[in-house]
């Protein structure tokens, strides 16, 4: 029986908030890893790491702003060393599909001498409903670089289900779950699905990476623009244009389709005027 709390880093983010909800719904004690928590956690402040690691049984690691940014691997390495010294018994790491630096971080966790599970994710569907690309969708456009590249975009609820299972069940130890949606989609296909779900016209607008960066800088600031543009440049080249079976292997069910995500998000008001 799990008694010591599980530490969820990024507990207010897309994946962390959902994982926290799932664990607490099962009666699991959760320590929320965020700057505003009772025990504050900040990746940029190593002095905050020890107090949040004290007494926890497992850790969900999601790096902010993204594990692909310069310096992330070194910071994760130092954090994992602290976790091992604190007696943590399980690590679950979220990484990005097709990202060189992310796979270096995977090696850090894989070689830490602690039971682990790696969740390697495709692009998040929720980027369009609660992330950096929400504002363009509200304006009726989906301005994306990469041309007609195919992407098996994944529902973050699937990521959360996989990660929560991995944190609780040692049967997932040592696994790499590459999680994708159930089909390959062009951004034009996603725009069509969003149009259908919202009842509004949302058009895919092919743009350059430079235009993508400029638009994100205007809407989200230069840090987020640098991170997302860097990931887009690296991954929207066709390298991820294939499906993976991580959701099926971890959960015994198929992943959720993008159209299902869009319909549910619209029902909850993600793209209402109040949003």
C-alpha positions in Angstrom: 0.0 0.0 0.0 1.4 3.4 -1.0 1.8 5.6 2.1 4.4 8.2 1.4 3.3 11.0 -1.0 4.0 11.1 -4.7 5.6 14.3 -5.9 4.1 15.7 -9.1 6.3 18.4 -10.7 4.5 20.9 -12.8 1.4 20.3 -10.8 -0.4 23.3 -12.2 0.5 22.4 -15.8 -1.3 20.5 -18.5 -0.1 17.0 -17.5 0.7 17.6 -13.9 -2.7 18.9 -13.0 -4.4 15.9 -14.6 -2.1 13.4 -13.0 -2.7 15.0 -9.6 -6.4 14.8 -10.1 -6.2 11.1 -11.0 -3.9 10.2 -8.1 -6.0 12.0 -5.5 -9.2 10.5 -6.9 -7.7 7.1 -6.0 -6.9 8.3 -2.4 -3.2 8.8 -3.1 -1.3 11.4 -1.2 0.2 14.0 -3.6 2.8 16.6 -3.0 2.3 19.4 -5.6 5.5 20.6 -7.1 5.1 24.2 -8.1 6.4 27.6 -7.2 3.1 28.4 -5.3 2.8 25.2 -3.3 3.1 24.9 0.5 6.7 23.6 -0.2 7.7 25.7 -3.2 9.5 24.0 -6.0 11.5 25.9 -8.7 13.7 24.3 -11.3 15.9 27.4 -11.2 16.3 27.2 -7.4 18.0 24.0 -6.4 17.6 24.9 -2.7 13.9 24.1 -3.1 14.5 20.6 -4.3 15.4 18.9 -1.0 12.3 19.9 1.0 9.9 18.7 -1.8 11.8 15.4 -2.2 11.8 14.7 1.6 9.8 11.5 2.3 8.2 11.0 -1.2 8.0 7.6 -2.7 7.9 8.5 -6.4 8.3 11.6 -8.7 6.6 12.7 -11.9 9.2 14.8 -13.7 8.0 17.4 -16.3 10.5 20.1 -17.0 9.5 23.7 -17.5 9.5 25.3 -20.0 10.5 22.2 -22.0 13.0 19.4 -21.5 14.5 20.2 -25.0 15.7 23.7 -24.0 19.5 24.2 -23.4 20.6 23.4 -19.9 17.6 21.2 -19.1 19.5 17.9 -19.3 22.1 19.2 -16.8 19.4 20.4 -14.4 17.4 17.2 -14.6 20.7 15.3 -13.9 21.2 17.3 -10.8 17.6 16.8 -9.7 17.8 13.0 -10.3 20.9 12.9 -8.2 19.0 14.6 -5.4 16.1 12.3 -5.8 18.4 9.2 -5.5 20.0 10.7 -2.3 16.5 11.3 -0.9 15.5 7.7 -1.3 13.0 8.1 -4.1 11.9 4.7 -5.3 10.3 5.5 -8.7 10.8 8.2 -11.4 8.3 8.8 -14.3 9.7 11.2 -16.9 7.8 13.1 -19.6 9.8 13.8 -22.7 9.1 14.9 -26.3 9.1 12.7 -29.3 11.9 13.2 -31.8 13.8 15.7 -29.6 17.5 15.1 -29.2 17.9 16.8 -25.8 14.8 15.0 -24.5 16.4 11.6 -25.3 19.5 12.6 -23.5 17.4 13.3 -20.4 15.8 9.9 -20.9 19.3 8.4 -20.6 19.9 10.2 -17.3 16.8 8.7 -15.8 17.4 5.3 -17.3 20.9 5.1 -15.8 20.0 6.6 -12.4 19.7 3.3 -10.6 16.1 4.0 -9.7 13.0 2.2 -11.1 11.7 4.4 -13.9 9.1 4.8 -16.6 9.6 7.1 -19.6 6.5 8.7 -21.3 7.6 10.1 -24.7 4.8 12.2 -26.1 3.8 13.6 -29.5 2.5 17.1 -29.8 -0.3 17.9 -27.3 -3.8 18.4 -28.6 -4.4 20.7 -25.6 -2.0 23.2 -27.1 -5.0 24.4 -29.1 -7.5 24.5 -26.2 -5.5 25.7 -23.2 -2.0 26.5 -24.4 0.0 28.8 -26.6 -2.1 28.1 -29.7 -5.4 28.8 -28.1 -5.6 32.5 -29.1 -5.2 31.8 -32.9 -8.0 29.2 -32.7 -10.2 31.8 -31.0 -9.4 34.1 -33.9 -10.4 31.4 -36.5 -7.0 30.4 -37.7 -4.5 27.7 -37.2 -1.2 29.3 -38.3 1.4 26.5 -38.2 4.8 25.8 -39.9 5.8 22.4 -41.3 3.6 22.4 -44.4 1.7 19.2 -44.8 3.8 17.2 -42.3 1.8 14.4 -40.6 1.6 14.4 -36.8 -0.1 11.8 -34.6 -1.2 14.5 -32.1 -1.9 13.1 -28.6 -4.6 13.9 -26.0 -3.0 15.0 -22.8 -5.6 13.0 -20.9 -4.0 9.9 -22.3 -0.6 11.1 -21.2 -2.0 11.6 -17.7 -3.6 8.2 -17.6 -0.3 6.5 -18.6 1.8 8.5 -16.2 -0.6 7.9 -13.3 -0.6 4.2 -13.9 3.2 4.1 -14.1 3.5 6.0 -10.8 1.3 3.4 -9.0 2.0 0.1 -10.6 5.5 -1.5 -10.6 4.5 -3.5 -13.6 5.4 -0.4 -15.7 9.0 -0.2 -14.4 11.6 0.0 -17.1 9.1 0.8 -19.8 9.4 3.4 -22.5 5.9 4.4 -23.6 5.9 6.4 -26.8 2.4 7.9 -26.8 0.6 9.2 -29.8 -2.9 9.6 -31.1 -4.6 6.9 -33.2 -4.0 8.5 -36.6 -1.7 10.8 -38.6 -3.1 14.2 -39.2 -2.1 17.3 -41.1 -2.6 20.7 -39.5 -5.3 21.2 -42.1 -7.1 18.1 -40.8 -6.9 19.4 -37.2 -8.3 22.7 -38.3 -11.2 20.9 -39.9 -11.8 18.9 -36.8 -11.8 22.0 -34.7 -14.2 23.7 -37.1 -16.6 20.7 -36.8 -16.4 20.7 -33.0 -16.8 24.5 -32.5 -19.3 25.2 -35.2 -17.0 28.0 -36.5 -14.7 28.2 -39.4 -11.1 27.6 -38.4 -8.6 27.7 -41.3 -5.1 26.2 -41.4 -2.7 29.0 -42.5 0.7 27.6 -43.6 3.4 29.9 -42.3 7.2 29.9 -42.0 9.1 29.2 -38.8 10.1 32.8 -38.6 6.4 33.9 -38.8 5.5 31.3 -36.2 8.1 32.7 -33.8 7.0 36.3 -34.4 3.4 35.4 -33.7 4.2 33.5 -30.5 6.5 36.3 -29.3 3.6 38.8 -29.7 1.1 36.5 -27.9 3.2 34.6 -25.4 6.5 36.3 -25.0 10.0 35.5 -26.3 10.7 32.6 -24.0 7.7 30.5 -25.0 8.3 31.5 -28.7 11.9 30.3 -28.6 10.9 27.0 -27.0 8.0 26.1 -29.2 9.7 27.3 -32.4 12.8 25.3 -31.5 10.7 22.2 -31.0 8.8 22.8 -34.2 12.0 23.3 -36.2 13.4 20.0 -34.9 10.3 17.8 -35.1 8.0 19.1 -37.9 10.2 17.5 -40.6 8.4 14.2 -40.9 10.5 12.3 -38.3 7.4 11.7 -36.2 5.0 10.8 -39.0 4.3 7.3 -37.7 2.1 5.9 -34.9 3.3 4.4 -31.7 1.6 1.9 -29.3 2.4 3.4 -25.9 -1.2 4.1 -24.8 -2.3 0.7 -25.9 0.6 -1.1 -24.2 0.3 0.9 -20.9 -3.5 1.0 -20.6 -4.9 -1.8 -22.7 -7.1 0.6 -24.8 -6.6 2.7 -27.9 -5.7 6.4 -27.6 -8.3 9.0 -27.9 -8.9 10.6 -31.3 -8.3 14.3 -31.9 -11.9 14.8 -33.0 -13.1 13.3 -29.6 -10.7 15.7 -27.8 -12.0 18.7 -29.8 -15.7 17.8 -29.3 -15.2 17.4 -25.5 -13.1 20.6 -25.2 -15.8 22.5 -27.1 -18.5 21.1 -24.8 -16.6 22.3 -21.8 -16.3 25.8 -23.3 -12.6 25.9 -24.3 -13.4 28.1 -27.2 -16.4 30.0 -25.9 -16.2 33.8 -25.8 -15.7 33.6 -22.0 -12.5 31.6 -22.5 
